[in-house]
Amino acid sequence: MKKVIITGANGFIGTALCRELSTKNIQVTAIVRDQESNIDNIRKIPGISIVYCELSKYEKLPQLIRDRKFDVFYHLAWVGNAGKLRGDSNVQINNIKYTCDAVKASAEIECKKFVFASSIMEYEISAVMETNNIPNINTLYSSAKIAANYMSRTLAGALGIDYIRAVVSNTYGPGEKSPRLINTSIRKLLNGEHCAFSAGEQMYDFIYIDDVAKAFAAIAEKGKSNKTYYIGSQTPKPLKHFLLELKDQINPEIEIGLGELPFDGISLSYTEFDIDAVKNDTGFEAKVKFNEGICRTIKWIKEGN
């Protein structure tokens, strides 16, 4: 692997992937939405060239990217992966089109392989749909991801491109600014705020950001076409174990509100995933243990990030 393209390259996972590939002397063409986007986190990474292109204009990527014969096209960009836009049907339907446009663009620039970033949330909405429960409006995001996966995989096959889907578990670590569980909980506890949770009996898995980047590199190099790879720690356990470990890394004496909130979601068993596939096919194993990753994240946040 010598040359790759990454959409969403200045995002949380995209930045880590740029850094990881740079250490392997792989040339990265980073696709960023516009010149107002913050690219400070990737600007100085060796081997990075930046191309500005809105997702709605991905059909123009072949004209914007002068080079040809890329090894991998990583599609990480997605509008509305957090906040209210998760439940905006127009936004999420557009994301499906943008993903298909990315596949077509990868064919025009003679790219051999397309890697689509997915998440465990698609499995959660699939489980909800098997019940009589009313899906939360924000699950439109997950539904769009499922549709984008089906359609882009089909297009890739028709265009002669190898296709790989990466199902990413709960990612955490330095660089994250989102309102997700680990980032929010650490910041609240450091500020002396009380954190309320469910009883935490549902199964969960977390993976440190650097390991996510290494996994993405591994599946692109050695992964099998038309296969889905679960990217996680390979050791899921009840959420409360992670929360208590997080709390102890900040202050063992503080109390957290386990059981103060009801749990009305879907609990995955993780038998839905072939957890060992990425190890068996590529040799990848997550190296950063949760307590070590949490310590690094706490340190980063304490430094004013």
C-alpha positions in Angstrom: 0.0 0.0 0.0 1.6 3.2 -1.2 -1.2 5.8 -1.9 -4.6 6.3 -0.3 -7.5 8.7 -0.2 -9.3 9.5 3.1 -12.6 11.5 3.2 -13.3 13.0 6.6 -9.5 13.1 7.1 -9.5 15.9 9.7 -12.1 14.1 11.9 -11.3 12.1 15.1 -10.6 8.8 13.4 -9.4 10.4 10.1 -6.7 12.3 11.9 -5.4 9.2 13.7 -5.5 7.2 10.4 -3.5 10.0 8.6 -0.9 9.8 11.4 -0.7 6.0 11.3 -0.3 5.8 7.5 2.3 8.5 7.6 4.4 6.4 9.9 4.3 3.7 7.2 5.5 6.2 4.5 2.1 6.0 2.7 1.0 9.0 0.7 -2.3 10.3 1.9 -4.7 12.5 -0.1 -6.9 14.0 2.6 -10.4 15.1 1.5 -11.6 18.0 3.6 -15.0 19.7 3.1 -13.9 23.4 2.6 -11.2 25.9 3.3 -12.9 26.9 6.5 -12.5 23.4 8.0 -9.9 23.1 10.8 -7.0 21.2 9.4 -4.4 22.1 12.0 -4.4 18.5 13.2 -3.3 17.1 9.9 -1.6 20.0 8.1 1.9 19.1 9.3 1.7 15.3 9.0 4.4 14.1 6.6 3.1 12.8 3.3 -0.3 14.5 3.4 -1.8 16.5 0.6 -5.1 18.2 1.1 -8.0 18.5 -1.4 -11.1 20.6 -0.5 -14.4 19.1 -1.6 -17.9 19.2 -0.1 -19.6 15.8 0.2 -22.3 17.0 -2.2 -19.6 17.5 -4.9 -17.8 14.1 -4.7 -18.6 13.4 -8.3 -16.0 16.1 -9.1 -13.2 14.4 -7.1 -11.7 12.8 -10.2 -11.2 16.4 -11.6 -9.8 17.7 -8.3 -7.4 14.8 -7.7 -4.9 14.8 -10.5 -3.1 11.6 -9.5 -4.4 8.1 -10.4 -3.9 4.4 -9.4 -4.6 4.7 -5.7 -4.5 1.6 -3.5 -7.3 2.4 -1.1 -10.2 4.9 -0.8 -11.2 5.3 2.9 -14.7 6.8 3.2 -15.1 8.2 6.7 -16.9 11.4 6.0 -20.6 11.6 7.1 -22.9 14.6 7.7 -24.9 14.3 10.9 -23.2 11.5 12.8 -24.0 13.3 16.1 -26.6 15.8 17.4 -29.9 16.7 15.9 -28.9 15.9 12.3 -28.9 12.2 13.2 -32.6 12.4 12.9 -32.8 14.5 9.8 -34.1 12.3 7.0 -33.0 14.6 4.2 -29.4 14.8 5.6 -29.2 11.1 6.1 -30.6 10.2 2.6 -28.0 12.6 1.1 -25.3 10.7 2.9 -26.3 7.6 1.1 -25.9 9.4 -2.2 -22.5 10.9 -1.2 -21.2 7.4 -0.3 -22.3 6.1 -3.7 -20.6 9.1 -5.4 -17.4 8.3 -3.5 -17.4 4.7 -4.9 -17.9 6.0 -8.4 -15.2 8.6 -8.0 -12.8 5.9 -6.7 -13.4 3.9 -9.9 -12.6 7.0 -12.1 -9.3 7.6 -10.3 -8.4 3.9 -10.6 -8.6 3.0 -7.0 -8.3 -0.7 -6.2 -10.1 -0.9 -2.8 -12.9 0.9 -1.0 -13.2 0.9 2.8 -16.5 2.0 4.3 -16.6 3.2 7.9 -19.6 1.7 9.7 -20.5 1.3 13.4 -22.2 -1.1 15.9 -25.2 1.3 15.9 -26.5 -0.4 12.7 -26.8 -3.6 14.6 -28.7 -1.8 17.3 -31.4 -0.4 14.9 -31.6 -3.9 13.3 -32.4 -5.4 16.7 -35.0 -2.6 17.4 -36.7 -3.4 14.1 -37.3 -7.0 15.2 -39.4 -5.7 18.1 -42.7 -3.8 18.3 -40.9 -0.7 19.8 -41.0 2.6 18.0 -37.5 3.5 16.8 -36.0 6.7 18.1 -35.8 9.4 15.3 -32.1 9.6 15.7 -31.8 6.0 14.4 -32.3 7.4 10.9 -28.5 7.8 11.0 -28.0 4.1 11.5 -30.6 3.2 8.9 -28.8 5.4 6.4 -25.5 3.7 7.2 -27.1 0.3 6.5 -28.5 1.5 3.1 -25.1 3.2 2.2 -23.3 -0.1 3.0 -25.6 -2.2 0.8 -25.6 0.3 -2.1 -21.9 1.1 -2.1 -20.9 -2.5 -1.8 -23.1 -3.3 -4.8 -21.7 -0.4 -6.8 -18.1 -1.4 -6.0 -18.7 -4.9 -7.2 -20.2 -3.7 -10.5 -17.2 -1.3 -10.9 -14.6 -4.0 -10.1 -13.5 -2.5 -6.8 -12.7 -4.6 -3.7 -15.0 -3.5 -0.9 -14.5 -3.8 2.8 -16.8 -2.7 5.6 -15.3 -1.7 9.0 -17.7 -1.9 11.9 -16.2 0.4 14.6 -17.0 -0.1 18.2 -17.0 2.7 20.8 -13.8 4.7 20.1 -12.2 7.0 22.7 -8.9 8.9 23.3 -7.1 12.2 22.9 -8.5 14.3 20.1 -12.2 13.6 20.7 -14.4 16.6 21.2 -17.8 14.8 20.7 -20.5 14.5 23.4 -20.1 10.7 23.5 -19.9 8.7 26.7 -16.2 8.5 27.6 -15.3 12.1 26.6 -18.3 13.6 28.4 -18.0 11.5 31.5 -14.3 12.3 32.0 -14.9 16.0 31.6 -17.8 16.0 34.0 -15.9 14.0 36.7 -12.8 16.2 36.4 -15.1 19.2 36.9 -16.6 17.7 40.0 -20.0 17.1 38.4 -22.1 14.1 39.2 -22.6 11.5 36.5 -25.7 9.4 36.3 -25.8 6.2 34.3 -28.0 3.1 33.8 -27.1 0.0 35.9 -24.5 -0.8 33.2 -25.4 -4.4 32.8 -25.5 -4.1 29.0 -22.5 -5.4 27.1 -20.1 -2.8 25.7 -16.7 -2.6 24.1 -14.3 0.3 23.8 -11.2 0.7 21.6 -8.5 3.4 21.9 -8.1 5.7 18.9 -4.6 4.6 18.0 -5.7 1.0 17.8 -8.6 2.0 15.5 -6.2 3.6 13.1 -3.9 0.5 13.1 -7.0 -1.7 12.5 -8.0 0.4 9.5 -4.5 0.2 8.0 -4.5 -3.6 8.6 -7.8 -4.4 6.9 -6.9 -2.2 3.9 -3.6 -4.1 3.5 -4.7 -7.7 4.3 -8.5 -7.7 4.5 -10.7 -9.8 2.2 -13.0 -8.2 -0.3 -16.8 -8.0 0.6 -16.1 -8.8 4.2 -17.2 -7.0 7.3 -14.5 -6.5 10.0 -15.4 -5.7 13.6 -12.9 -3.2 15.1 -12.9 -3.4 18.8 -10.9 -4.6 21.8 -12.1 -8.2 21.3 -13.0 -8.3 25.0 -16.5 -6.8 25.5 -17.9 -6.8 29.0 -20.8 -5.1 31.0 -20.6 -1.3 30.7 -20.4 -0.9 34.5 -16.9 -2.4 34.5 -15.6 0.2 32.2 -17.3 3.0 34.1 -15.9 2.0 37.4 -12.5 1.7 35.9 -12.8 5.1 34.4 -13.9 6.5 37.8 -11.0 4.9 39.6 -8.5 6.5 37.2 -9.8 9.9 38.1 -10.5 9.4 41.8 -11.3 6.1 43.5 -13.2 8.0 46.2 -15.8 9.6 44.1 -19.2 8.0 43.5 -20.9 7.6 40.2 -24.7 7.1 39.7 -24.9 3.6 38.4 -28.6 2.7 38.2 -29.9 6.2 38.4 -31.1 6.2 34.8 -33.3 3.6 33.2 -32.0 1.6 30.3 -34.5 1.4 27.4 -32.1 0.6 24.6 -31.0 -2.6 22.9 -28.3 -4.6 24.5 -26.1 -6.4 22.0 -24.6 -9.7 23.0 -21.6 -9.2 20.6 -22.2 -12.6 19.2 -23.6 -10.5 16.3 -20.0 -9.9 15.3 -17.1 -12.1 14.2 -14.8 -10.5 16.8 -11.8 -12.5 15.7 -12.0 -12.0 12.0 -9.7 -9.0 11.9 -7.1 -10.9 13.9 -7.4 -14.1 11.8 -7.2 -12.3 8.5 -4.8 -9.5 9.2 -3.0 -10.2 12.5 -4.3 -7.1 14.1 -4.9 -7.0 17.9 -5.7 -4.0 20.0 -2.7 -3.2 22.2 -3.9 -0.3 24.4 -5.7 -1.6 27.5 -8.7 0.4 28.7 -7.1 1.7 31.9 -4.0 2.9 29.9 -6.1 4.5 27.3 -8.2 6.3 29.9 -5.0 7.6 31.6 -3.8 9.0 28.3 -7.2 10.6 27.6 -7.4 12.2 31.1 -3.9 13.6 30.7 -4.8 15.1 27.3 -8.0 16.7 28.7 -6.2 18.1 31.8 -3.7 19.8 29.4 -6.6 22.0 28.4 -8.0 20.2 25.4 
